[in-house]
Amino acid sequence: MSKLNVGLVQMGCSSDAKENLNKAILGIREAASKGANIVCLQELFTSLYFCDVEDYENFKLAEAIPGATTDELSVVAKETGVVIIASLFEKRAQGLYHNTTAVIDADGTYLGKYRKMHIPDDPAYFEKFYFTPGDLGYKVFETKFAKIGVLICWDQWYPEAARLTSLMGAEILFYPTAIGWATSQDEATNTEQYNAWQTIQRSHAIANGVHVVSVNRVGFEQDGAMKFWGGSFVSNPFGTLLAKGSHEDEEVIVTEIDLDKTDSYRNHWPFLRDRRIDSYGDIVKRFID
């Protein structure tokens, strides 16, 4: 289908996994009632963002994928007729964990998962302690409504990830996200950081001629030291914002996108046509000395 509605569930989280899952399901149902065909949840939506500390107890938050949460979401997907994109903490085996997003089709079918490829390690974002880098490669999923690509948070900053997923035929790039401001920062720094985050993702939309959907959490966590900045948004294939969430409020956003825009923009701005793939061999090097 050419035109469809994407839903974004931007929410705050608590330490109660069941409460968070129920809130997310309410958001999915609200998005479906507003006409959403595909609904994306934020990164690690069943918990607080636990990677602010290196704590072995947090491994108990992980679960199998597919498993109990995807089973429950599959029922919701079938009841509402929407595709669900759900970011979860995956326990693959004893001592082996991934930051993973599951995709469930509109009939409740589990289509598969994508494991986060780029893993950060920064103050308050100690993800390398918890997550093994993804080994499934970049992925696209053929859903009822569109062929979609899913990348996760830190993947947002890498044009290579967006390019490869787009070259695999993704019509929309979805980015479940958990990113915020340290409350000790000044407003100018906050603004610069958010603008960079949004700009890099809009640039992926432009460079690849696809819609980009980014869904972030909101609220204060880490004992008030971190304010997750929300600002979830939808960009068209030329970087125009079609919808944007606030920096404070829990919101369910539903907006229409037109997949035919990809053909139009790619014809008028033929970046894929003019790529000099014969000259890019050094891109796989860490640095060109």
N, C-alpha and C positions, 0 to 999 in steps of 0.2 A: 504494500500500500504506500502511496506517495505521502499523504498527510497522516500524521499520528500525534498523539499527545504523550509527552513524557512527564512523569511525576517525580518530585524530589522531596524526600522526607528529612527535614532539618530539625534535629531534636537535641535536647540535653539528656545526659545519662546519669544513672545512679549506680550504686554498688550492687543493686539487686538485678540479676540477669533476667529473671522472669518478668519483672516490672518493665525492664527495657524492651524485651521482646514484645510484650503486650502493647506497649506504646508504639513500637514500630508497626505492629499489625494494625492498630487503629489508624496510623498514618497511611498505610497501604490502602485500607478500606476507604478512607476519606479521599485519597487520590483517585481511586477507582470510581467513586461516586461523582467525581468532577470530570470523569471521562478519560483518565489516564489509561494508556495501553501498556507502557513500560514504567516501572517504578524502581528507583534506585535509592538504597539506604546508605547511610554514611559508614565510614570505616569503623570496624570493631564496635558496632552499635549495641551489642549485648552487655557491654561493660563500660566502666570508666576507662579513660585512656591510661592503661597501667604501665606503659613503657617509660613513665617519668622516673621510675626507680628500677634497680636491678634486684628483684625479689623472687626467690624460687617459689614462693607460695602462689605467685601469679600464674604459674604453669597449670595450676588446677582449673583455670578458666577455659582451657582449650578443650576442643571437642572434635569428634570425627566428622568428616565431610565426604559424602553425605552422612547424615546422622539425625539426631532428634530435632535440631532446629530447622534443618532443611526439610524434614518430614512435615513439620508443622506449617512451614511457609508454603510447601507444595499444596496443602489443603486450601490455604488462603488464595493462592494463585488460581487454583481450579475454580473456587467459589466466585472469585471476582473477575476472572478472565483476563488477568494482567500478568505480564512478565515481571519477575522479581529479581533484582540484583542485590545480593546479600553478602556483606563483608564479615568474615568470621575468623576466629583464632583457631587454626586447625592443628590437632594432634594427629600426626601422620603415623607415628610409631613411638615407642618409649624413647624419650630423649630427642625426638625429632619433631619440630614444629614449624608451621608456616603462617604467614599473613595471607589469607586466601579469600577469594570472592566466589561464591556459588551463583549460578544462573539457573533460574527455574522458569520454564515456559508457561504460557497462559493456560495450558491444560493440566498444569501441575507436574509435568515431566521435568526431572532433574537433567539439565543439559550438560553439566560439567562445571569445571572450576578453573580459575586462573590464580596462580601463586605469585605474589609480589616479587618482582625481580630486583628492584633497587631498594636496599635496606639502609636507612640512615643510622647514624650513631652520633648524636649531638646532645648537649645538655638538655635534659627533660624529654629526650626522644631516644632512649637507649634500646633501639629495636634490634640491634645485632645480638644483644643478650638473649633475645627470645626467638628470633625468626631466622630460619635457614633461607637463603635466597631461593627464589622460585626455579624449578627445573623443568617446567612444562613448556617453556618458551612463551611467546606472545600468542594470544588466542582470539579467535572470533567465534561467535555463537549464532547459529541460524535460528532465530526465534520466529514466532508466528508473525510478528509485525515488521521486523527488520533484522539485518545481519549486524550484530553489535560487537564492539570491542570493549574490553574492560581492562583498565589499568588502575593502580592503587596509589594514592597519595604521593609518596616520594618519586614514584614513576612520572609524576606530572612535570618534573623539571627536565626531562630527557626527551629531546625531539626525536631521537632514534627510536624510542619505544612507540611514540605516536605514529611515526612514519611507517615502521614495520607493520603495526597493527592495521593501519589504513591500507597498506599495500596488499594485505591479506583479504581486503574486501569489506572492512568495517564501514558501515554507513553512519554510525554514531559512535563516538568515544565516550565512555562513562568512567568517571574518576571518583570512587568513594574515598573520603578524605577525613583526616583528623589533624587540624593544624590551628594554632592559636598564637596569641601574643602573651609574652611575659608581662604581668601587671606592673613590673618595675620599669617598663619601657616608657619613653615619651611618645606623644601622639604622632609626631612627625615620623618616627621609626615605624610605628604601627601602620601608618598610611602607606609608607614606602613598601613595607613587606607585603601587605595585602595587594597593592597594585601590581607588584612583581608577580605574585602568585596568579592573579587573574590574567595578567598580560601574557605570561608564558603559555597558558592554556588556550587563550584566544589565538595566539600565534600558531598553535597546533591546528586549530580549526582552519585558519587561513592557508597555511602551507599545504594542508592535505585536502582541503575542500570538503570537510565533513563537519557535522554538528558536534559540539562538545558539551557534555553535561557533567558538572562538578558538584558533589554533595558533601557538605562539611557539617560538623557538629557545632553546637553553641553551648555557652554556659561556663561557669567558673569551676575548675578542677584543681587538683594538686594543692589542696588547702588554700585556694584562692590565688595561688601564684601564677596560674595560667588561665587566660580567658580565650576559649575557642571562638574564632571570629565569624563563624557562620558564613554569610556572604555567598551561599550556594548560587550557582548561575547556569544559564543555558546560553550558548553562543551559536550563531548560525555559521555557515561555512566561510563567511568573510569577516568573522570576528565581531559582528554586531550582537550586543546583548539582547536576548529576547525576554529574559526574566532574571531577577536577582533577589535573593533573600536579604534580610536584615543581618546586622552583626550581633543582635541580642536575642531575637525571638525564635521560639520554636514555630516552624511553619511547614505547611504542605503546599508545595508549588506545583501547579500543572500548567503546561504551556504547549501550544501546537508547534510542531516543526514540519517542514515540507522537504522530504528527501530528494525531490526533483531539483532542489537548489544546488545539490552537489554537481549535477551534470552542467547546469547553467554556469556556475562559478568556475568549474574546471575548464569549460570551453573558452570562457572569456579571459581567464587567468591560468594559462596552461602550464602550471609549474611541473606537473607530472610529465608532460610531453618533453619539456626542456631539461629534465634532469640529465646530467652527464655521468651516468652510472659507471662509465669506463674510467672516471677520474677519482672514484671514491675509495679505492682500495686501502688507503692509509687510515680510514675511519676506524678500523679495528685495532689500531695501535693505541697504547695508553697515552703517549705523547710523541710528537714528531721532533726528535732532537736534531 
